[in-house]
Amino acid sequence: MIYRSVYNENNRRFLCCKKIFCGIYFFITVTKNNLDKKISAMIGDSGTKVSGLGVIVFKDGKEIYSYFGGRRHINPDKPLTRKTLLRAASLSKMFTAFSIMQLVERGKINLTDDVSVCLGFELRNPNFPDTPITIEMLASHTSALRDGTIYSLPPEYTLKEFFRADGVAYENGAHFAPATEPPAKFFTYCNLNYGILGTIIERVTGVRFDLYQKSHVLKPLGIGGGYVVGNFDEKTFENLGTLYQKNKFGKWTATLDEEETPPRKDFVKIENPYAPDAYGSCNLSNYNIGTNATIFSPQGGLRISFDDLGKVLEMLMNRGKKFLDEKSFEEIISSHWNFDAENPNGETLGGVMENYGLGTYKIGGASKARLCKDYEIDLIGHSGAAFGLISGLYFMPNTQNGVAFMINGTAIEPDKDKRSFGNFSANYIWEEKVMNLICRYIFAK
């Protein structure tokens, strides 16, 4: 059967028509007002409320629903819209994985390459000195590397500072897994992996990470935004949203992108969610390309609009068509690691990640990671959470159904406040609320 949808601005409803074999169209009325009302109830200043959120939903390849509410900037007050750009957090990992697979397609690298060769210095976990760390291990979080407190450094430092005993970010060896967690076999989600991948992209291409992403990923997909806010044009900067968290006095406090005027060109703020004040903004003019792409936060630093997330969603629902080869798309969505419950081989974040591909993971509709309470709906994609932002981009395998959402601030702190825990899954309460509504009102129809 074929679904088509038309949005009627006057009565704010969808008129959906379903074609049956005989060619007769039956019109099904889906009440947009009800869904709008329930999602808008999430916006507020206390409890599990949020400062602003937006969501775009596709069904059968067409955008069938969207909602944008709350504020992208609180003082002065600016509304959140579909043009609003937010730091998308770990959705950014998908984009780094896209670049890695493009380079594989071009024969510049292989997933099995030893990253020591790519980086120009030996990188091994000292507990496993004879086991090479590969590009695939980095992208699938099975590298036996760990985040520590700091995983982004200013441009005057190189990646070696994380891994040598006298390095400024060595943290007493915190970036290495213990001897019980071997490379290729044990999964631990590690943002530093993607900072290293970004550095490899620079060394292979000779192009600064943010500029390479712009020319080879963002522009081909028709996407604006990027990683260096100071380099945004006036219109893009005007649409940039701020990320918020509540302070101890119960006031919304900006955590990132709070500037009312653009930062200086080629200046970037070093972003470490576990140590937000460790470093300030840095000048990129003297950066030595290929030494430390963590400055761009390849794991989470992409600023992107809701409109443009919709374009990425369309590409994924079409299996990478005109952007990635079929083989590359399969590598990205296929599980390169799976959790073994009988012989635990990874940290699943409470059950959220029981498998991982290259910048994506699969969500079983009946698993602890499920995002729909009353419907068994499988999904593929990625979530994000940092500096007050909560995000998700998912599509249903073998369909052209998908959803993307971003929230730019939560009134309680995730993880530290029990109210942030999900009611029926291992996810956050905000992820459950948004996704369960979409499942109920759209995907299950």
C-alpha positions as CSV (number, residue, x, y, z in Angstrom):
1,M,0.0,0.0,0.0
2,I,1.1,3.6,-0.5
3,Y,0.6,6.5,1.9
4,R,0.6,10.1,0.9
5,S,0.1,13.0,3.2
6,V,-1.0,16.6,2.9
7,Y,-0.8,19.1,5.7
8,N,-3.8,21.4,6.0
9,E,-2.7,24.6,7.7
10,N,-6.2,25.7,8.6
11,N,-7.4,22.8,10.6
12,R,-3.9,21.6,11.6
13,R,-4.5,18.1,10.7
14,F,-3.0,15.6,8.3
15,L,-5.3,14.2,5.6
16,C,-3.7,10.9,4.7
17,C,-4.8,8.8,1.8
18,K,-4.3,5.1,1.5
19,K,-4.3,3.4,-1.9
20,I,-5.9,0.0,-2.0
21,F,-5.5,-2.5,-4.8
22,C,-8.6,-1.3,-6.7
23,G,-7.2,2.2,-6.7
24,I,-9.7,3.7,-4.3
25,Y,-8.3,6.1,-1.8
26,F,-9.6,6.1,1.8
27,F,-8.8,9.2,3.9
28,I,-7.6,8.7,7.4
29,T,-7.6,11.7,9.7
30,V,-4.6,11.9,12.0
31,T,-5.0,14.6,14.7
32,K,-2.0,16.7,14.7
33,N,-3.4,18.8,17.5
34,N,-3.3,15.9,20.0
35,L,0.3,15.1,19.2
36,D,1.3,18.8,19.3
37,K,-0.4,19.2,22.7
38,K,1.3,16.2,24.3
39,I,4.8,17.2,23.0
40,S,4.4,20.8,23.9
41,A,3.5,19.7,27.5
42,M,7.2,18.7,27.8
43,I,8.3,22.3,27.6
44,G,8.6,24.3,30.9
45,D,11.0,25.3,33.7
46,S,10.7,22.5,36.3
47,G,10.8,18.8,36.9
48,T,11.4,16.9,33.7
49,K,10.5,19.8,31.5
50,V,12.8,21.1,28.8
51,S,13.7,24.6,27.5
52,G,13.0,23.8,23.9
53,L,12.6,20.8,21.5
54,G,12.0,20.0,17.9
55,V,11.1,16.8,16.1
56,I,10.8,15.8,12.4
57,V,9.1,12.5,11.4
58,F,9.1,10.7,8.1
59,K,6.7,8.0,7.0
60,D,7.0,6.2,3.7
61,G,9.7,8.6,2.7
62,K,7.7,11.8,3.2
63,E,7.9,14.3,6.1
64,I,4.5,13.7,7.8
65,Y,4.9,15.5,11.1
66,S,7.0,18.2,12.7
67,Y,6.9,20.2,15.9
68,F,9.2,23.0,17.1
69,G,8.6,24.7,20.5
70,G,10.2,26.4,23.4
71,R,13.3,28.7,23.1
72,R,16.6,28.4,21.3
73,H,17.8,31.3,23.4
74,I,16.4,32.5,26.7
75,N,17.8,35.9,27.2
76,P,17.0,37.6,24.9
77,D,14.1,35.3,24.1
78,K,14.3,33.6,20.7
79,P,12.0,30.8,19.6
80,L,13.3,27.4,18.5
81,T,12.4,26.7,14.9
82,R,13.1,24.1,12.2
83,K,16.0,26.3,11.1
84,T,17.6,26.3,14.6
85,L,21.1,24.7,14.8
86,L,22.1,22.9,17.9
87,R,25.3,21.0,18.9
88,A,23.9,17.6,18.1
89,A,26.2,15.7,20.5
90,S,26.9,12.0,19.6
91,L,24.8,12.2,16.4
92,S,28.0,13.7,15.2
93,K,29.7,10.3,15.3
94,M,27.6,9.2,12.3
95,F,29.2,12.0,10.2
96,T,32.7,11.0,11.2
97,A,31.8,7.4,10.2
98,F,30.5,8.7,6.9
99,S,33.9,10.2,6.1
100,I,35.8,7.1,7.2
101,M,33.7,5.0,4.8
102,Q,34.2,7.5,2.0
103,L,38.0,7.1,2.4
104,V,37.6,3.3,2.4
105,E,35.6,3.6,-0.8
106,R,38.4,5.6,-2.3
107,G,41.0,3.1,-1.3
108,K,42.8,5.5,1.0
109,I,42.3,3.4,4.2
110,N,41.0,0.0,5.3
111,L,39.0,-0.7,8.4
112,T,41.6,-3.3,9.4
113,D,44.5,-0.7,9.2
114,D,46.7,-0.4,12.3
115,V,46.0,3.2,13.5
116,S,49.7,3.5,14.6
117,V,50.6,3.5,10.9
118,C,47.9,6.1,10.1
119,L,48.9,8.4,13.0
120,G,52.7,8.2,12.6
121,F,53.3,7.1,16.2
122,E,52.7,3.8,18.0
123,L,49.4,3.6,19.8
124,R,48.8,0.4,21.8
125,N,47.1,-0.3,25.1
126,P,50.2,-1.2,27.3
127,N,48.2,-4.1,28.7
128,F,48.0,-5.5,25.1
129,P,51.3,-4.4,23.5
130,D,51.2,-6.9,20.7
131,T,47.6,-6.2,19.6
132,P,47.2,-3.5,17.0
133,I,44.4,-1.1,17.4
134,T,42.5,-0.8,14.1
135,I,40.2,1.8,12.5
136,E,37.3,-0.6,12.9
137,M,38.0,-0.9,16.6
138,L,38.0,2.9,17.1
139,A,34.7,3.3,15.1
140,S,33.0,0.4,17.0
141,H,34.3,1.3,20.5
142,T,36.3,-1.9,20.9
143,S,39.7,-0.2,20.9
144,A,40.6,-0.8,24.6
145,L,40.9,3.0,24.9
146,R,38.9,5.1,27.4
147,D,37.8,8.7,27.8
148,G,39.1,9.7,31.2
149,T,38.0,13.1,32.3
150,I,39.6,15.0,29.3
151,Y,39.2,13.8,25.7
152,S,39.6,17.1,23.8
153,L,42.8,19.2,23.9
154,P,43.8,22.6,22.5
155,P,45.7,22.8,19.2
156,E,49.1,23.2,20.8
157,Y,49.0,19.6,22.0
158,T,49.1,16.4,20.0
159,L,47.2,13.1,20.6
160,K,50.4,11.7,22.3
161,E,49.5,13.8,25.4
162,F,46.7,11.3,26.2
163,F,48.9,8.2,26.0
164,R,52.4,8.9,27.3
165,A,53.1,9.0,31.0
166,D,54.4,12.6,31.0
167,G,51.4,13.8,28.9
168,V,49.2,16.7,30.1
169,A,46.1,14.5,29.7
170,Y,47.6,11.1,30.7
171,E,45.4,11.0,33.8
172,N,47.5,8.2,35.3
173,G,46.7,5.9,32.4
174,A,42.9,6.5,32.5
175,H,42.7,6.3,28.7
176,F,43.7,2.7,28.7
177,A,41.4,-0.3,29.4
178,P,42.4,-2.8,32.1
179,A,44.0,-6.1,31.2
180,T,40.5,-7.8,31.5
181,E,39.1,-5.8,28.6
182,P,41.0,-6.8,25.4
183,P,40.9,-4.9,22.0
184,A,38.4,-6.1,19.4
185,K,36.5,-8.1,22.1
186,F,35.3,-5.7,24.8
187,F,33.0,-2.7,24.1
188,T,33.2,0.5,26.1
189,Y,31.7,3.7,24.6
190,C,34.6,6.1,24.2
191,N,34.4,9.6,22.7
192,L,38.2,9.8,22.4
193,N,38.0,7.0,19.7
194,Y,36.3,9.5,17.4
195,G,38.8,12.3,18.1
196,I,41.4,9.8,16.9
197,L,39.4,9.0,13.8
198,G,39.1,12.7,13.1
199,T,42.9,13.0,13.3
200,I,43.3,10.0,10.9
201,I,41.0,11.7,8.4
202,E,43.2,14.8,8.5
203,R,46.4,12.8,8.1
204,V,45.0,10.8,5.1
205,T,43.5,13.8,3.3
206,G,45.8,16.7,4.4
207,V,42.7,18.7,5.1
208,R,41.6,20.1,8.5
209,F,38.8,18.0,9.9
210,D,36.0,20.6,9.9
211,L,36.9,21.7,6.4
212,Y,37.0,18.2,5.1
213,Q,33.6,17.4,6.7
214,K,32.1,20.6,5.1
215,S,33.3,19.7,1.6
216,H,32.8,15.9,1.6
217,V,29.9,15.3,3.9
218,L,27.9,18.4,4.7
219,K,27.9,20.1,1.3
220,P,27.1,16.9,-0.7
221,L,24.1,16.3,1.6
222,G,23.0,20.0,1.2
223,I,23.7,20.7,4.9
224,G,24.8,23.9,6.5
225,G,26.3,24.4,9.9
226,G,29.6,22.8,10.9
227,Y,32.0,22.5,13.8
228,V,33.6,26.0,14.2
229,V,30.9,28.5,15.2
230,G,33.2,31.4,14.6
231,N,33.3,30.5,10.9
232,F,29.5,30.6,10.4
233,D,28.0,33.2,8.2
234,E,25.7,35.8,9.7
235,K,22.4,34.0,8.9
236,T,23.7,30.6,10.2
237,F,24.9,32.2,13.4
238,E,21.6,34.0,13.9
239,N,19.9,30.6,13.9
240,L,22.3,29.0,16.3
241,G,20.6,27.7,19.5
242,T,22.1,27.7,23.0
243,L,22.4,24.6,25.2
244,Y,21.2,24.9,28.8
245,Q,21.2,23.3,32.2
246,K,19.7,24.5,35.5
247,N,22.1,25.9,38.1
248,K,21.8,25.4,41.9
249,F,19.5,28.3,42.1
250,G,17.1,26.8,39.6
251,K,17.9,29.2,36.8
252,W,18.6,28.2,33.2
253,T,22.4,28.6,32.6
254,A,24.0,28.5,29.2
255,T,26.5,25.7,28.7
256,L,27.5,26.2,25.1
257,D,26.9,28.6,22.2
258,E,25.6,31.4,24.4
259,E,27.4,34.1,22.4
260,E,25.2,36.9,21.1
261,T,27.9,38.0,18.6
262,P,30.0,35.5,16.6
263,P,33.3,34.4,18.0
264,R,36.4,35.4,16.1
265,K,37.0,33.5,12.9
266,D,39.0,30.3,13.3
267,F,38.5,30.3,17.1
268,V,37.0,27.1,18.7
269,K,36.0,26.3,22.2
270,I,37.6,23.1,23.5
271,E,34.6,20.9,24.7
272,N,34.9,18.4,27.5
273,P,31.5,17.6,29.1
274,Y,33.2,16.1,32.2
275,A,35.5,19.1,32.6
276,P,33.8,22.0,30.9
277,D,36.1,24.6,32.3
278,A,39.4,22.8,31.6
279,Y,40.2,24.9,28.5
280,G,38.8,28.0,26.8
281,S,38.7,29.1,23.2
282,C,41.7,28.6,21.0
283,N,43.0,30.1,17.8
284,L,43.2,27.5,14.9
285,S,45.5,29.6,12.7
286,N,48.7,27.8,13.8
287,Y,47.2,24.3,14.1
288,N,49.3,21.6,12.6
289,I,46.8,19.5,10.6
290,G,46.9,15.8,11.5
291,T,48.1,16.1,15.1
292,N,45.0,16.6,17.2
293,A,41.5,16.8,15.7
294,T,40.0,16.4,19.1
295,I,39.8,20.3,19.0
296,F,36.8,19.9,16.6
297,S,34.9,17.3,18.8
298,P,34.4,14.8,15.9
299,Q,32.4,12.8,18.5
300,G,29.9,15.4,19.3
301,G,30.7,18.9,18.0
302,L,28.5,19.2,14.9
303,R,26.1,22.1,14.9
304,I,23.2,21.2,12.6
305,S,19.6,22.3,12.1
306,F,16.4,20.2,12.3
307,D,15.9,20.8,8.6
308,D,19.3,19.3,7.8
309,L,18.9,16.4,10.2
310,G,15.9,15.6,8.0
311,K,18.1,15.4,5.0
312,V,20.5,13.0,6.7
313,L,17.5,10.9,7.7
314,E,16.3,10.7,4.1
315,M,19.8,9.6,3.0
316,L,19.8,6.8,5.6
317,M,16.3,5.7,4.8
318,N,17.4,5.4,1.2
319,R,20.4,3.3,2.2
320,G,23.0,6.0,1.4
321,K,21.9,6.4,-2.2
322,K,24.0,8.9,-4.1
323,F,26.2,9.5,-1.1
324,L,27.6,6.1,0.1
325,D,28.1,2.8,-1.7
326,E,25.7,0.0,-0.6
327,K,28.7,-1.8,0.9
328,S,29.7,1.2,3.0
329,F,26.1,1.7,4.2
330,E,26.0,-2.0,5.3
331,E,29.3,-1.6,7.2
332,I,27.9,1.4,9.0
333,I,24.6,-0.2,10.1
334,S,25.9,-3.8,10.6
335,S,26.9,-4.8,14.2
336,H,30.7,-5.0,14.6
337,W,30.2,-5.9,18.2
338,N,27.4,-7.7,20.0
339,F,26.8,-8.1,23.7
340,D,27.2,-11.6,25.1
341,A,25.0,-11.9,28.2
342,E,26.5,-15.2,29.3
343,N,30.1,-14.0,29.0
344,P,29.7,-10.2,29.4
345,N,32.0,-8.5,26.9
346,G,31.1,-4.9,27.3
347,E,29.5,-2.0,29.1
348,T,25.9,-1.6,27.6
349,L,25.0,1.6,29.4
350,G,22.3,-0.2,31.3
351,G,21.1,-2.0,28.1
352,V,21.0,1.0,25.8
353,M,23.8,-0.4,23.6
354,E,23.9,-4.1,23.2
355,N,25.5,-3.9,19.8
356,Y,27.4,-1.3,17.8
357,G,28.2,-0.7,14.2
358,L,30.2,2.3,12.8
359,G,28.6,5.4,14.4
360,T,25.2,3.6,14.7
361,Y,23.6,1.0,16.8
362,K,20.4,-1.2,16.6
363,I,17.5,-1.0,19.0
364,G,15.4,-4.1,19.3
365,G,11.7,-3.3,19.8
366,A,11.5,-5.6,22.8
367,S,14.9,-4.8,24.3
368,K,15.9,-2.6,27.2
369,A,16.9,0.0,24.6
370,R,13.4,0.1,23.2
371,L,11.9,3.6,22.7
372,C,8.3,2.5,22.2
373,K,6.3,1.2,25.1
374,D,3.3,-0.5,23.6
375,Y,4.6,-1.3,20.1
376,E,7.5,-3.5,19.1
377,I,9.3,-1.3,16.7
378,D,13.0,-1.9,15.7
379,L,15.2,1.1,15.0
380,I,18.7,1.9,13.8
381,G,20.5,5.2,14.5
382,H,22.2,7.0,17.4
383,S,21.4,9.0,20.5
384,G,23.2,12.0,21.9
385,A,23.5,13.7,25.4
386,A,25.9,16.4,26.5
387,F,25.9,19.9,28.0
388,G,22.1,19.7,28.5
389,L,21.2,18.5,25.0
390,I,19.3,15.3,24.3
391,S,19.1,14.1,20.7
392,G,18.2,11.1,18.6
393,L,18.1,10.1,14.9
394,Y,16.6,6.8,14.1
395,F,15.0,5.0,11.1
396,M,13.1,1.7,10.9
397,P,15.1,-0.9,9.0
398,N,13.7,-1.9,5.6
399,T,11.3,1.1,5.6
400,Q,11.4,4.8,4.8
401,N,10.1,5.7,8.3
402,G,12.3,7.7,10.6
403,V,12.5,10.4,13.2
404,A,15.0,13.0,14.4
405,F,14.7,15.2,17.5
406,M,16.8,17.5,19.6
407,I,16.2,19.0,23.1
408,N,18.4,22.0,24.1
409,G,18.1,21.8,27.8
410,T,16.6,19.8,30.7
411,A,15.4,21.2,34.0
412,I,16.9,18.4,35.9
413,E,20.4,16.9,35.4
414,P,20.5,13.6,33.5
415,D,21.8,10.6,35.6
416,K,22.2,12.6,38.8
417,D,18.4,13.0,39.3
418,K,16.4,9.8,39.4
419,R,13.5,11.5,37.6
420,S,15.7,11.5,34.5
421,F,15.5,7.7,34.3
422,G,13.1,6.1,31.8
423,N,9.9,4.4,33.0
424,F,10.0,1.4,30.7
425,S,13.5,1.3,29.2
426,A,17.1,2.1,29.9
427,N,16.8,5.4,28.1
428,Y,16.2,8.9,29.5
429,I,12.7,9.9,30.3
430,W,12.8,12.6,27.6
431,E,13.8,10.1,24.9
432,E,10.9,7.8,26.0
433,K,8.4,10.6,26.0
434,V,9.2,11.9,22.5
435,M,9.7,8.5,20.8
436,N,6.7,6.8,22.4
437,L,4.4,9.5,21.2
438,I,5.7,9.3,17.7
439,C,5.3,5.5,17.8
440,R,1.8,5.7,19.1
441,Y,0.5,8.4,16.9
442,I,2.4,7.8,13.7
443,F,4.5,4.6,13.3
444,A,1.8,2.3,14.7
445,K,-1.0,3.7,12.4
